[in-house]
Every structure is written in structure tokens, then in C-alpha cells.
Amino acid sequence: MSFITTKLKALNERQHQHTPELEIKEPSEGSRLVTRFRFDVDQVMRHVRSKIFGQEETLHRLEEMLRIIWSDITESDRPLYVALFLGPTGVGKTEMVRALSEAIYGNPEALCRIDMNTLTQEHYAASLTGAPPGYIGSKEGASLFQIEKIEGSYSKPGIVLFDELEKANDQVIYSLLNVMDNGLMAMTSGDKVINFRNTLIFMTSNLGAREIMDYAHGSLKNSLRKLLWFFRPSNWGRNEQDFLRDFVLKKLEKRFSPEFINRFDDIFVFQWLHQEVLGQILDRNIQSLNHRIQKHGCQLHLKESARKFLIEEGFNKQYGARFLKRAIRRHIEIPLAAQISQRMQGEVSVVFIVRMQDGKLHFAAEKKENPISGKIPSEATNEFIDL
């Protein structure tokens, strides 16, 4: 049993001693089951799905995992969950963990994030476990881990993200084996243990991303490989996602040892973003931009012609949503900043209508006598929607 669970149990026992009637009070028949976790899985998933697009299979499995955790039936002597996210860049691997943190804690930064690309040398393992005795900093026991974010609380799990796992040194990676297995990390000073048994552990990696992109672009080599894969009787009835998963797992096995891979509860392979989901991502980005420019008395409204142009310009299988963001900055934010810089203090509110005209985006300003704070224009229609 984890330390925090033991502590809360002792607290409950002390409270029951002062209020004996609570010991015999039971939930009324027909009331919903209550566990120690105080988050609603349906609400959490609605929020995550509003941020992540084109990864429905992964979202479905994430929801299943959250229901297991909410039910409080996980093993008490290991982390609540350990998952690895694989796939191309810009498809939502890191963003999914941030969205989960925001849904549970109301803050996307309420997680302990370790950027593994900064731990490329062997001695950087001390950044996680602390400097060994006899070395500078050994008495302080300093570590990159933020204990309060790792341990969470009795009613909410802690969240840890190890980002870009494959870029860290092997010694750094294998220092995590005990954490993944029994949920405890003993600092090298010997007088401190970090408890991960109330923690969701996520790791991301871009291993196999180049091969996934070769497959997405339909190279002859990968087409033949796919054909041979489907000809095997053991693969009959399986789909392309299974093919990509097997392909990426082979890359994973070349990089990490079997005992490391075997400690993951789940390994997810994210798909590249298809053009049909970019409209949703575009609307999300424009909505965020509208929130940022509202302080200047401005709002932005894209006509359908402008949306189609941005989706075409921002579609790139290799770079995902980040390529779309660069297209938005180049075609929307830069000219919008020029328009805002010409505004005078106290000028009436304005809505910038963006449409395609003569082969390029055109900004038309429509002034509003009444302030429009509190409302933003819908990205797909001419209507205003409440915030």
C-alpha cells in the first residue's frame, strides 16, 4: 500500500473515532458507487477529445484506462498506469498528456514533465536520482522530479511525462526500470524515496516516425513490404494500423531492451493527421487566437474560402499540426498584427473578415458600435457564439 494511501487511511480512522456514527453509515441503496478518485471520466474524455483529433483508437483506449483507475482496482505496489506513445511528430502525443492534466487539475502544466532530449549523457542519470555519495550535490538530493506533481493526492492521480524518450542516454532510461516495476525510486543518497504508486506515467518517442511517413507517402518499398505482410496467414483479418504497429514495434525492440519494453501497460502508435481532421484543428487554433486578440477589441472570422486555403496550405503528413500552426502564423497572424498595430486607443471594436480574393487572403474590417467582448465569431459561420 502506498504511503499516501496509508496516510489518508489513518486520517479517516482518527475522524471516525471522533464521530462513531460515521462507522456504521452506509451508502443508500441505488446510489452511485463512490471511489477515492474524484474526477468524472466522461467529463475528462470530453475535454481531451476537444483537444486531440484523428486519434480515436488511442482516445478510446485511454478512456478504458481511466475507468480502470477510477474504479481503484489497480495493483497497489506499482504505478497506476505506464504508457508509451509512438508516432510522427505533431500528431498530439505530448498534447494528449497536457489535455489530460488540464481535464483533471484545470491546468495543463499540473504534470511533471521531463524532457529526455536534455539527458543525452550517462552522468545525467544523476538529474533524476540525485548525485551519488561523495559527489557535489549528494547531500542536497536534488532531482528534476517535482514530488507534489508526481504523488498527486488521495482523490487525484499524479501525472509524469517523459518526453522524447529515445534521445536520452541508456543509463538514464534504465534508471527508470524500478519506477515502472514497483513504483518507487530510491535516491542515490539513500535517505529519500519518491513514490510513483499514485501516478500516471506517460512516455513519448518518435521512433519509427520516418518509416511511418515513407509508408504514408506510398513509397514502392513500403508498398511491397505491406503486401508481403498481408500475405502471411497470421496477419489475415488485420488492418493497416496493425501493420504500422508491428513495424514500429520492431524499431522499438532495436532501441530498447525487452525488460524495459515489457514494463509498459500499453504502447500506442499514433497515426499521421489526415487532411479531413485539419478543419477541427484549424477552428481550435482560430478560437485560441480570438481569445488572445480580444483584449485589443478585435475578433477574427474566417470565410469558408479562407478555411479551405489554410487547410490546403497547412496539410503536411510529416510535420502534422505544427505545420498548420506555421501556416496560420504566416497567412493570418502576421497580417493581423499589422492591422492591430494601426488601431488607436479606445477605437470601437472590430471584426476582421478573412476571405480569398484574387488568389490571396483579404482582410476586411467591420466596425461594431457595441463592444464584442464575451462573444467570438464562429469560424465556420457568420454567427456569433458565446464564450
C-alpha positions as CSV (number, residue, x, y, z in Angstrom):
1,M,0.0,0.0,0.0
2,S,1.4,3.4,-1.0
3,F,2.4,6.0,1.6
4,I,-0.3,8.4,0.7
5,T,-3.0,5.8,0.9
6,T,-1.7,4.7,4.3
7,K,-1.7,8.4,5.5
8,L,-5.3,9.0,4.3
9,K,-6.5,5.8,5.9
10,A,-5.0,6.8,9.3
11,L,-6.7,10.2,8.9
12,N,-10.0,8.6,8.2
13,E,-9.6,6.3,11.3
14,R,-9.0,9.3,13.5
15,Q,-12.0,11.1,12.2
16,H,-14.2,8.0,12.8
17,Q,-13.0,7.9,16.4
18,H,-14.5,11.4,17.0
19,T,-17.7,10.6,15.0
20,P,-18.6,7.0,15.7
21,E,-21.8,7.2,13.8
22,L,-19.9,7.5,10.6
23,E,-18.6,4.0,11.0
24,I,-22.0,2.4,10.6
25,K,-23.3,4.8,8.0
26,E,-23.5,3.1,4.6
27,P,-24.4,4.4,1.1
28,S,-28.1,4.3,0.4
29,E,-29.3,1.6,-1.9
30,G,-29.3,2.7,-5.5
31,S,-26.8,5.5,-5.1
32,R,-23.8,5.6,-7.5
33,L,-20.7,3.8,-6.5
34,V,-18.0,6.1,-5.0
35,T,-14.3,5.5,-5.0
36,R,-11.4,7.6,-3.7
37,F,-10.9,9.3,-7.1
38,R,-12.9,12.5,-7.6
39,F,-12.8,13.0,-11.3
40,D,-15.5,12.2,-13.8
41,V,-14.2,10.0,-16.7
42,D,-16.8,11.2,-19.1
43,Q,-16.0,14.9,-18.5
44,V,-12.3,14.2,-18.7
45,M,-12.6,12.5,-22.1
46,R,-14.9,15.2,-23.5
47,H,-12.2,17.7,-22.7
48,V,-9.4,15.6,-24.1
49,R,-11.4,14.9,-27.3
50,S,-11.9,18.6,-27.8
51,K,-8.1,19.0,-28.0
52,I,-7.0,15.8,-29.8
53,F,-8.2,14.9,-33.3
54,G,-7.6,12.0,-35.6
55,Q,-6.6,9.5,-32.9
56,E,-9.9,7.9,-32.0
57,E,-8.5,4.4,-31.3
58,T,-5.9,5.8,-28.8
59,L,-8.6,8.0,-27.2
60,H,-10.9,5.0,-26.7
61,R,-8.1,3.0,-25.0
62,L,-7.2,6.0,-22.9
63,E,-10.9,6.1,-21.7
64,E,-10.8,2.4,-20.8
65,M,-7.6,3.0,-18.8
66,L,-9.2,5.9,-16.9
67,R,-12.2,3.8,-16.0
68,I,-9.9,1.1,-14.5
69,I,-8.1,3.8,-12.5
70,W,-11.3,5.4,-11.3
71,S,-12.6,2.1,-10.1
72,D,-9.5,1.9,-7.9
73,I,-8.7,-1.8,-8.8
74,T,-5.1,-1.3,-10.0
75,E,-2.3,-3.1,-8.2
76,S,-1.2,-1.2,-5.1
77,D,2.5,-1.9,-5.4
78,R,3.2,-0.3,-8.8
79,P,2.2,2.9,-10.7
80,L,-1.4,3.3,-11.7
81,Y,-0.5,3.2,-15.4
82,V,2.6,3.2,-17.6
83,A,2.1,4.0,-21.3
84,L,4.3,4.7,-24.3
85,F,3.2,7.0,-27.2
86,L,4.9,6.4,-30.5
87,G,4.3,8.0,-33.9
88,P,5.2,11.0,-36.1
89,T,5.8,14.5,-34.8
90,G,3.0,17.0,-34.4
91,V,0.1,14.4,-34.0
92,G,-0.8,15.1,-30.4
93,K,1.4,12.7,-28.3
94,T,2.5,15.4,-25.8
95,E,-0.6,17.4,-26.2
96,M,-2.8,14.5,-25.1
97,V,-1.0,14.3,-21.7
98,R,-1.3,18.0,-21.3
99,A,-5.0,17.9,-22.1
100,L,-5.5,15.1,-19.6
101,S,-3.7,17.2,-16.9
102,E,-5.9,20.1,-17.7
103,A,-9.1,18.0,-17.5
104,I,-8.2,16.6,-14.1
105,Y,-6.5,19.5,-12.5
106,G,-7.7,22.5,-14.5
107,N,-4.1,23.3,-15.6
108,P,-2.1,21.7,-18.5
109,E,1.1,22.4,-16.5
110,A,0.0,20.4,-13.4
111,L,2.2,17.5,-14.5
112,C,5.9,16.7,-14.0
113,R,7.5,16.9,-17.5
114,I,11.0,15.6,-18.1
115,D,12.4,16.5,-21.5
116,M,14.6,13.5,-22.2
117,N,16.5,15.2,-25.0
118,T,18.4,17.2,-22.3
119,L,19.7,13.9,-20.7
120,T,21.9,12.7,-23.6
121,Q,24.9,11.8,-21.5
122,E,25.5,9.0,-19.0
123,H,26.1,11.1,-15.9
124,Y,22.8,12.9,-16.5
125,A,21.1,10.0,-14.7
126,A,22.1,11.9,-11.5
127,S,19.5,14.5,-12.7
128,L,16.8,12.0,-11.8
129,T,18.2,10.0,-8.9
130,G,20.4,12.7,-7.4
131,A,24.2,12.8,-7.2
132,P,25.8,9.7,-5.5
133,P,27.6,10.0,-2.1
134,G,30.9,11.8,-2.4
135,Y,29.9,13.9,-5.3
136,I,28.9,17.6,-5.4
137,G,25.2,18.0,-4.5
138,S,24.8,14.5,-3.0
139,K,23.6,15.9,0.4
140,E,21.0,18.1,-1.2
141,G,19.4,15.2,-3.1
142,A,18.4,17.5,-6.0
143,S,16.3,16.0,-8.8
144,L,14.3,17.0,-11.8
145,F,11.3,15.3,-10.3
146,Q,8.6,17.5,-8.8
147,I,7.3,15.3,-6.0
148,E,4.0,17.1,-5.4
149,K,3.0,16.7,-9.1
150,I,4.2,13.0,-9.1
151,E,2.4,11.9,-6.0
152,G,-0.9,13.7,-6.7
153,S,-3.5,13.5,-3.9
154,Y,-5.8,10.9,-2.4
155,S,-8.5,11.9,-4.8
156,K,-6.5,12.6,-8.0
157,P,-3.5,10.8,-9.6
158,G,-0.2,12.4,-10.2
159,I,0.9,12.7,-13.9
160,V,4.5,12.3,-15.2
161,L,5.6,12.8,-18.8
162,F,9.0,11.6,-20.1
163,D,9.1,13.4,-23.5
164,E,11.3,12.2,-26.5
165,L,12.4,9.1,-24.7
166,E,14.7,7.8,-27.4
167,K,17.1,10.8,-27.1
168,A,18.1,10.1,-23.5
169,N,21.2,8.1,-22.6
170,D,20.7,4.4,-21.9
171,Q,21.8,4.8,-18.3
172,V,19.2,7.5,-17.8
173,I,16.5,5.3,-19.3
174,Y,17.3,2.2,-17.3
175,S,17.3,4.2,-14.1
176,L,13.5,4.2,-14.6
177,L,13.1,0.4,-14.5
178,N,12.3,0.2,-10.8
179,V,9.8,3.1,-11.1
180,M,7.9,1.3,-13.9
181,D,8.0,-2.0,-12.0
182,N,7.3,-1.2,-8.3
183,G,6.6,2.5,-8.4
184,L,9.4,3.6,-6.2
185,M,12.6,5.5,-6.9
186,A,15.3,5.5,-4.2
187,M,17.6,8.5,-4.5
188,T,21.3,7.6,-4.5
189,S,21.8,9.5,-1.2
190,G,19.8,6.6,0.4
191,D,17.6,8.7,2.6
192,K,14.8,9.6,0.2
193,V,12.3,7.6,-1.8
194,I,10.0,9.1,-4.5
195,N,6.6,7.3,-4.6
196,F,5.0,6.8,-8.1
197,R,2.3,4.4,-7.0
198,N,-0.4,7.0,-7.3
199,T,0.9,8.2,-10.7
200,L,0.1,8.0,-14.4
201,I,3.4,7.7,-16.2
202,F,3.5,8.6,-19.9
203,M,6.5,8.4,-22.3
204,T,6.7,9.7,-25.8
205,S,9.0,8.7,-28.7
206,N,9.4,9.5,-32.4
207,L,10.9,6.1,-33.1
208,G,9.7,4.8,-36.5
209,A,8.3,8.2,-37.5
210,R,10.4,8.3,-40.7
211,E,9.2,4.9,-41.7
212,I,5.6,5.8,-41.0
213,M,6.0,8.8,-43.3
214,D,7.5,6.7,-46.0
215,Y,4.5,4.5,-45.8
216,A,2.1,7.5,-45.7
217,H,3.7,8.8,-48.9
218,G,3.2,5.4,-50.6
219,S,6.8,4.5,-51.4
220,L,7.3,1.4,-53.6
221,K,9.5,-0.3,-50.9
222,N,6.8,0.1,-48.2
223,S,4.0,-0.9,-50.5
224,L,5.8,-4.2,-51.2
225,R,6.5,-4.7,-47.5
226,K,2.8,-4.1,-46.7
227,L,1.8,-6.5,-49.4
228,L,4.1,-9.3,-48.1
229,W,2.8,-8.6,-44.5
230,F,-0.8,-9.1,-45.5
231,F,0.0,-12.3,-47.4
232,R,1.1,-14.0,-44.2
233,P,-1.8,-16.2,-42.8
234,S,-1.2,-14.9,-39.3
235,N,-2.0,-11.4,-40.5
236,W,-5.2,-12.2,-42.3
237,G,-8.1,-10.2,-41.0
238,R,-5.8,-7.5,-39.6
239,N,-5.7,-3.8,-40.7
240,E,-3.2,-1.2,-41.7
241,Q,-3.0,0.1,-38.1
242,D,-1.8,-3.4,-37.1
243,F,0.8,-3.3,-39.9
244,L,2.1,0.0,-38.7
245,R,2.1,-1.1,-35.1
246,D,4.2,-4.2,-35.9
247,F,6.6,-2.2,-38.0
248,V,7.1,0.5,-35.3
249,L,7.5,-2.1,-32.5
250,K,10.4,-3.7,-34.4
251,K,12.1,-0.3,-34.3
252,L,11.3,-0.1,-30.6
253,E,12.9,-3.5,-30.0
254,K,16.1,-2.5,-31.7
255,R,16.4,0.6,-29.5
256,F,15.3,-0.7,-26.0
257,S,15.8,-4.0,-24.2
258,P,12.9,-6.5,-23.7
259,E,12.8,-6.0,-20.0
260,F,12.2,-2.2,-20.5
261,I,9.5,-2.7,-23.2
262,N,7.8,-5.3,-21.1
263,R,7.1,-2.9,-18.3
264,F,4.7,-0.8,-20.3
265,D,1.0,-1.4,-19.7
266,D,0.2,0.0,-23.2
267,I,2.1,1.0,-26.3
268,F,0.1,3.3,-28.6
269,V,1.1,4.1,-32.2
270,F,-0.4,7.5,-33.3
271,Q,-1.5,7.9,-36.9
272,W,-0.4,10.8,-39.1
273,L,-3.0,13.5,-39.4
274,H,-5.3,13.2,-42.4
275,Q,-6.5,16.4,-44.2
276,E,-10.1,15.9,-43.1
277,V,-9.3,16.5,-39.4
278,L,-7.3,19.7,-40.0
279,G,-10.5,21.7,-40.2
280,Q,-11.2,20.9,-36.5
281,I,-7.6,21.7,-35.6
282,L,-7.8,25.0,-37.5
283,D,-11.0,26.0,-35.7
284,R,-9.4,25.3,-32.4
285,N,-6.4,27.5,-33.2
286,I,-8.5,30.3,-34.5
287,Q,-10.6,30.2,-31.4
288,S,-7.5,30.4,-29.3
289,L,-6.3,33.4,-31.4
290,N,-9.6,35.1,-30.9
291,H,-9.2,34.8,-27.1
292,R,-5.7,36.4,-27.4
293,I,-6.8,39.4,-29.5
294,Q,-10.0,40.1,-27.6
295,K,-8.0,42.5,-25.3
296,H,-7.5,44.7,-28.4
297,G,-11.2,44.9,-29.2
298,C,-10.7,42.7,-32.2
299,Q,-12.1,39.4,-33.4
300,L,-11.3,37.2,-36.5
301,H,-13.8,35.4,-38.7
302,L,-12.7,33.1,-41.5
303,K,-14.9,32.6,-44.5
304,E,-15.1,29.1,-45.9
305,S,-12.8,30.0,-48.8
306,A,-10.2,31.1,-46.3
307,R,-10.6,28.0,-44.2
308,K,-10.1,25.8,-47.3
309,F,-7.0,27.7,-48.3
310,L,-5.4,27.3,-44.8
311,I,-6.2,23.6,-44.6
312,E,-4.5,23.1,-48.0
313,E,-1.5,25.2,-47.1
314,G,-1.2,23.6,-43.6
315,F,-1.5,20.0,-44.6
316,N,1.7,18.1,-44.3
317,K,1.8,14.4,-43.2
318,Q,5.4,14.6,-41.9
319,Y,5.0,17.6,-39.6
320,G,1.4,17.3,-38.5
321,A,-0.4,20.1,-36.6
322,R,2.8,22.2,-36.2
323,F,2.9,22.7,-40.0
324,L,-0.7,24.0,-39.8
325,K,0.3,26.4,-37.0
326,R,3.1,27.8,-39.1
327,A,0.7,28.4,-42.0
328,I,-1.7,30.2,-39.6
329,R,1.2,32.4,-38.4
330,R,2.4,33.2,-41.9
331,H,-1.0,33.9,-43.5
332,I,-3.1,35.1,-40.5
333,E,-1.2,36.3,-37.5
334,I,1.4,38.4,-39.4
335,P,-1.1,40.5,-41.4
336,L,-3.4,40.5,-38.4
337,A,-0.7,42.0,-36.3
338,A,-0.1,44.7,-38.9
339,Q,-3.8,45.6,-38.8
340,I,-3.9,45.7,-35.0
341,S,-0.8,47.9,-34.8
342,Q,-2.7,50.6,-36.8
343,R,-5.5,50.8,-34.3
344,M,-5.9,53.8,-32.0
345,Q,-6.6,53.6,-28.2
346,G,-10.3,53.5,-27.4
347,E,-11.3,52.7,-31.0
348,V,-14.5,50.8,-31.5
349,S,-14.4,47.1,-31.6
350,V,-13.8,45.5,-35.0
351,V,-14.3,42.1,-36.6
352,F,-11.8,41.1,-39.3
353,I,-13.5,39.1,-42.0
354,V,-11.0,37.0,-43.9
355,R,-11.8,35.6,-47.4
356,M,-10.0,34.5,-50.5
357,Q,-9.9,37.3,-53.1
358,D,-7.8,37.4,-56.3
359,G,-5.9,34.3,-55.2
360,K,-4.8,35.6,-51.8
361,L,-6.3,36.2,-48.4
362,H,-8.0,39.5,-47.9
363,F,-8.8,41.1,-44.5
364,A,-11.9,43.3,-44.3
365,A,-12.6,45.2,-41.1
366,E,-16.2,45.6,-39.9
367,K,-16.5,48.0,-37.0
368,K,-19.0,47.4,-34.3
369,E,-20.5,50.2,-32.2
370,N,-21.1,47.8,-29.3
371,P,-18.3,46.0,-27.6
372,I,-18.0,42.4,-28.6
373,S,-16.2,41.2,-25.5
374,G,-17.7,37.9,-24.3
375,K,-18.6,36.8,-27.9
376,I,-16.5,35.5,-30.7
377,P,-17.5,34.8,-34.3
378,S,-17.8,31.2,-35.2
379,E,-15.0,30.1,-37.5
380,A,-17.3,28.2,-39.9
381,T,-20.3,30.6,-40.0
382,N,-21.2,34.3,-39.8
383,E,-22.9,33.9,-36.4
384,F,-21.5,35.0,-33.0
385,I,-21.2,32.3,-30.3
386,D,-21.0,32.8,-26.6
387,L,-17.7,32.1,-24.9
